[in-house]
Amino acid sequence: MTAAPSQRIVTLSSRELNSRLDEALALYVSAMDYPPGTAEQRAPMWLAHMLRDGWRCVVALGEQDELIGIGYGYRGSVGQWWHEQVRHGLTMVSGPRAVEEWMRDYFELTELHVLPRAQGRGVGEQLLRNLVEGVPSSRVLLSTPEGPSKAWRLYRRMGFVDVLRHYQFTGDPRPFAVLGRTLPLT
């Protein structure tokens, strides 16, 4: 692993993230290699997420206090879009027992992104560790596009296991994996 760029990990309140939302969404678009209009489409969703129970956010700041990484999540619960999508897929593939095991008490790691120039240097792991430290849930769940990537290597290295594979969320043609692990991280 290459030495990480000069950075610091900081926890942001919803107000603080809101004041840097354009910068955070630009980071997201860059990290995911999405088309430019994606930021405007995602902004209302990110703002709504900030109101959810247990929401927390951490960022990695570079030398000029610019965002080079971001991670956020919240307590997953019945009625949330992602929860209902995963519950449906998991019920179809593994049955209600798997749903009860994975989805009764979890923290949804909703977003974790690092600028391409800072990837592969431990920033994502630092964000992940700081984000879930002290989370009162017994598990953490996330979804990520299928296929080899730096994100996949990070999640495997951190002990995440398959919960649901090759799942297609409504409105997205790509196959996704839902990964999970128990908390706390060790």
Salt bridges, closest charged atoms under 4 A:
GLU23 OE1 - ARG20 NH2 2.90
ASP65 OD1 - ARG8 NH2 2.60
GLU66 OE2 - ARG117 NH2 3.33
GLU84 OE1 - ARG87 NH2 2.83
GLU100 OE2 - ARG104 NE 3.23
GLU101 OE2 - ARG139 NH2 3.79
ASP105 OD1 - ARG75 NH1 2.79
GLU111 OE2 - ARG42 NH2 2.81
GLU111 OE1 - HIS113 NE2 2.59
GLU125 OE2 - ARG129 NE 3.04
GLU125 OE1 - ARG157 NH2 3.30
GLU146 OE1 - ARG165 NH2 2.53
GLU146 OE2 - HIS166 ND1 3.77
ASP162 OD1 - ARG156 NH2 2.52
ASP162 OD2 - ARG165 NH1 3.17
ASP172 OD2 - ARG174 NH2 2.72
